[in-house]
Amino acid sequence: MMYLNYLVAFLWILSVIVLLWFGNRFIFRLLDKSVSWLKYTARRFFLQLMLSCIYSLACINLSYYLFKITSTVTPPDLAQILVLNIYGLLFIIPVLSVNFGIYFMMQWKKEHIKSDQLKQENLNSQLEALRMHIDPHFLFNNLNVLSTLIEENSRDAQFFLERFADVYRYVLQYKKEELVALNTEITFIRSYVFLLKKRFEEQCIIDIDIPGDLPDTMCIPPLSLQMLVENAIKHNKISLKSPLMIGIFIEHGTTLVVRNNYQPKPNSESKLANTGLENISKRYKYLSDSAITVVRDENSFVVKLPLLELED
């Protein structure tokens, strides 16, 4: 008879452990979908602690009642239930605390690894950005334009050279920065657009509709605009008959939009993955929770960059 009691006790303990494990795991996953640890840390902690305690005590009491009825035919009395719940709480709370501790340690390790990866990707993106912006083709094309201007109009040539110097000065000054004021980026892109207009003339029309009184705390990753303009020129047909139209403006006060009419070059679809879009996307992932948005239809290609606050 004694061995039978030990067997019943063992089966009850085993059943409780299995029920607690799978039940609390279900509660954990259910709360993950509705109450994020990141956004609602305190609420999530107390809510999970309360639900886990209620569920665990219910499992302990119900399973004990069923085993007690089955093995002794008599239900547990009030004193037994009281002792059972006290010991249950003394067991549950430390176990949940250890579980929370392990979870937070694993999350910290995961985020630490992710942070290191993003930092490395950001560094690689910055190096790639620098490589793109001092591309010999860009230098060669603009030197050809400068050479033509020197022969035709020395005054225009001087102004072109100044803007050319502004572009490279900006690249060298801000290539290592994570964020730059939107006002500063707009000043740079105007110089860059000036060089493009001298090269393409009426084949490429770029409209920059940005107010001049933007706060200096409104920022974007440096060279983002240049990459998007360069991306549009690289992958679209440009001609006097069908000029490339690029618009740069702010939407809802929170998003910088670059839109161009969509007239892709033949076989350019496969090259889109190698443009600056991936570079910009990686840098936004590193800098914030905001992500860029790319929208394409038959007539237009639109990229939306969230404006970041300097304190972020």
C-alpha positions in Angstrom: 0.0 0.0 0.0 2.9 2.3 0.8 4.5 1.7 -2.5 1.2 2.5 -4.2 1.0 5.8 -2.4 4.5 6.7 -3.5 3.6 5.8 -7.1 0.5 8.0 -7.0 2.5 10.9 -5.5 5.2 10.4 -8.2 2.6 10.4 -11.0 0.9 13.5 -9.5 4.2 15.4 -9.4 5.1 14.3 -12.9 1.7 15.4 -14.2 1.9 18.8 -12.5 5.4 19.4 -14.0 4.2 18.6 -17.5 1.0 20.7 -17.1 3.0 23.6 -15.7 5.7 23.4 -18.4 3.3 23.3 -21.4 0.7 25.7 -19.9 3.2 28.4 -19.0 4.9 28.0 -22.3 1.5 28.6 -24.0 0.9 31.7 -21.8 4.3 33.0 -22.7 3.8 32.7 -26.4 0.2 34.1 -26.3 1.4 37.2 -24.5 4.3 37.6 -26.9 1.7 38.3 -29.6 -0.2 40.9 -27.7 2.0 42.4 -25.0 5.6 43.0 -26.0 8.4 42.9 -23.5 10.0 45.8 -25.3 7.1 48.2 -25.2 5.3 47.2 -22.1 7.9 45.7 -19.8 6.3 46.3 -16.4 2.8 45.4 -17.7 4.1 42.2 -19.3 6.0 41.1 -16.2 3.1 41.5 -13.8 0.5 40.1 -16.2 2.6 37.0 -16.9 3.3 36.6 -13.3 -0.4 36.8 -12.4 -1.6 34.5 -15.2 1.2 32.0 -14.5 0.4 31.9 -10.8 -3.4 31.5 -11.4 -2.8 28.8 -14.0 -0.2 27.0 -11.9 -2.3 27.0 -8.7 -5.3 25.8 -10.7 -3.3 22.9 -12.1 -1.9 21.9 -8.8 -5.3 22.1 -7.0 -7.3 20.3 -9.7 -4.7 17.6 -10.3 -4.3 17.0 -6.5 -8.1 16.8 -6.1 -8.4 14.2 -8.9 -5.5 12.1 -7.6 -6.8 12.3 -4.1 -10.3 11.2 -5.1 -8.9 8.4 -7.3 -6.5 7.0 -4.7 -8.3 7.6 -1.4 -12.0 8.2 -2.5 -12.0 11.2 -0.1 -11.6 14.8 -1.2 -8.8 16.9 0.4 -9.9 19.0 3.4 -9.4 22.7 3.8 -6.1 22.4 5.7 -4.6 20.3 3.0 -5.7 22.7 0.3 -4.2 25.7 2.2 -0.9 23.9 2.7 -0.9 22.8 -0.9 -1.3 26.4 -2.2 1.3 27.8 0.1 3.9 25.3 -1.0 2.7 25.8 -4.5 3.4 29.5 -4.4 6.8 28.9 -2.7 7.6 26.6 -5.6 6.1 28.6 -8.5 7.5 32.1 -7.7 11.2 31.1 -7.6 10.8 29.0 -10.8 9.1 31.9 -12.6 11.9 34.2 -11.4 14.6 31.9 -12.7 12.6 31.6 -16.0 12.4 35.4 -16.4 16.1 35.7 -15.6 17.1 33.1 -18.2 14.8 34.7 -20.8 16.2 38.2 -20.2 19.8 36.9 -20.3 19.1 35.1 -23.6 17.4 38.2 -25.1 20.3 40.4 -24.0 22.8 38.0 -25.6 20.7 37.9 -28.8 20.4 41.7 -29.0 24.1 42.1 -28.2 25.0 39.8 -31.1 22.5 41.6 -33.4 23.9 45.0 -32.4 27.4 43.8 -33.3 26.2 42.5 -36.6 24.4 45.7 -37.4 27.4 47.8 -36.4 29.5 45.7 -38.8 26.9 46.0 -41.6 26.8 49.7 -41.0 30.5 50.0 -41.3 30.5 48.0 -44.5 27.6 50.2 -45.8 29.6 53.3 -45.0 32.7 51.9 -46.9 30.5 50.9 -49.8 28.9 54.4 -49.8 32.3 56.0 -49.9 33.3 53.7 -52.8 30.2 54.5 -54.7 30.5 58.3 -54.3 34.1 58.5 -55.5 33.4 56.2 -58.4 35.9 56.9 -61.2 33.0 57.1 -63.7 31.4 59.9 -61.7 34.7 61.7 -61.6 35.4 61.1 -65.3 31.9 62.3 -66.5 32.1 65.5 -64.5 35.7 66.2 -65.6 34.4 65.9 -69.2 31.7 68.4 -68.5 34.2 70.7 -66.8 36.5 70.4 -69.8 33.7 71.4 -72.2 32.7 74.4 -70.0 36.2 75.7 -69.8 36.3 75.9 -73.6 32.8 77.4 -73.9 32.4 79.6 -70.8 35.1 80.0 -68.1 32.7 81.6 -65.7 30.3 78.6 -65.8 33.3 76.4 -65.5 34.4 78.1 -62.3 30.9 77.8 -60.8 30.8 74.1 -61.8 34.2 73.5 -60.2 33.0 75.1 -57.0 29.9 72.8 -56.9 32.1 69.9 -57.8 34.4 70.7 -54.8 31.3 71.0 -52.6 30.2 67.5 -53.4 33.5 65.9 -52.6 34.0 68.1 -49.5 30.6 66.8 -48.2 31.5 63.2 -48.9 34.8 63.5 -47.1 33.4 65.5 -44.1 30.3 63.3 -43.4 31.2 59.8 -44.6 31.8 58.7 -41.1 28.7 60.3 -39.5 25.7 58.2 -38.7 23.2 61.1 -39.0 23.3 64.5 -40.6 20.8 67.4 -40.4 18.3 67.3 -43.3 19.2 71.0 -44.1 22.8 70.0 -44.6 21.9 67.1 -46.8 19.6 69.3 -48.9 22.4 71.8 -49.4 24.7 69.1 -50.6 22.1 67.5 -52.9 21.5 70.9 -54.6 25.2 71.0 -55.5 25.0 67.4 -56.7 21.9 68.2 -58.8 23.7 71.2 -60.3 26.3 68.8 -61.7 23.7 66.5 -63.0 21.8 69.3 -64.8 25.0 70.4 -66.5 25.5 66.8 -67.7 22.0 65.8 -68.7 20.4 69.3 -69.3 16.7 68.9 -70.0 16.9 65.1 -70.1 16.7 65.0 -66.3 14.4 67.4 -64.3 14.8 67.3 -60.5 12.4 69.3 -58.3 13.4 69.9 -54.7 10.5 71.1 -52.7 11.9 71.3 -49.1 11.1 74.2 -46.7 14.2 76.1 -45.6 13.1 76.4 -41.9 13.6 72.8 -40.9 14.9 72.2 -37.4 18.5 70.9 -37.2 17.3 68.0 -35.1 15.5 66.5 -38.2 18.1 64.1 -39.6 18.7 61.3 -42.1 21.7 59.1 -42.8 24.3 61.1 -44.9 24.4 60.6 -48.6 20.9 58.9 -48.6 19.4 61.4 -51.1 22.4 61.2 -53.4 22.1 57.4 -53.5 18.4 57.6 -54.4 18.9 60.1 -57.1 21.8 58.1 -58.5 19.7 55.0 -58.3 16.9 56.6 -60.4 19.4 57.8 -63.0 21.2 54.5 -63.2 18.1 52.3 -63.8 15.9 54.5 -65.9 16.0 55.6 -69.5 16.8 59.3 -70.0 16.1 61.3 -73.1 14.8 64.7 -74.3 11.6 62.9 -75.5 11.1 61.1 -72.2 12.9 63.1 -69.5 13.5 61.5 -66.1 11.4 63.5 -63.5 12.6 63.3 -59.9 10.7 64.9 -57.1 12.1 65.4 -53.5 9.6 66.5 -50.8 8.5 66.0 -47.3 5.2 64.1 -46.5 3.2 64.7 -43.3 6.2 66.4 -41.7 7.8 63.0 -40.8 8.9 61.4 -44.1 11.2 62.4 -46.9 10.0 61.2 -50.2 11.9 60.7 -53.5 9.7 59.9 -56.4 10.7 59.4 -60.1 8.7 58.4 -63.2 9.3 54.7 -63.9 10.8 54.1 -67.3 13.3 51.3 -66.6 16.2 50.4 -68.9 16.1 47.0 -70.5 17.3 44.2 -68.2 17.7 46.6 -65.3 15.4 44.7 -63.0 18.1 42.2 -62.0 20.4 45.1 -60.9 18.0 46.7 -58.4 19.3 44.6 -55.5 22.8 46.1 -56.0 21.7 49.7 -55.7 22.0 52.0 -52.7 18.5 50.9 -51.4 20.0 48.0 -49.5 22.7 50.3 -48.1 20.1 52.8 -46.8 17.9 50.1 -45.4 20.7 48.6 -43.4 21.7 51.9 -42.0 18.1 52.6 -40.9 17.9 49.2 -39.2 21.1 50.1 -37.3 20.0 53.6 -36.3 16.3 53.1 -35.4 13.2 50.9 -35.5 11.9 52.9 -38.5 12.2 51.3 -41.9 12.3 52.8 -45.4 9.3 52.2 -47.7 9.6 51.4 -51.4 6.5 51.6 -53.6 6.6 50.9 -57.3 3.8 50.8 -59.9 3.7 51.1 -63.7 4.3 54.9 -63.7 6.4 55.7 -60.7 9.1 54.5 -58.3 8.8 56.0 -54.8 11.2 55.7 -51.8 10.1 57.1 -48.4 12.7 57.8 -45.7 11.6 58.3 -42.1 13.0 61.5 -40.7 14.9 60.7 -37.5 15.2 63.0 -34.4 18.8 63.7 -33.4 18.2 62.6 -29.8 17.2 59.1 -31.1 
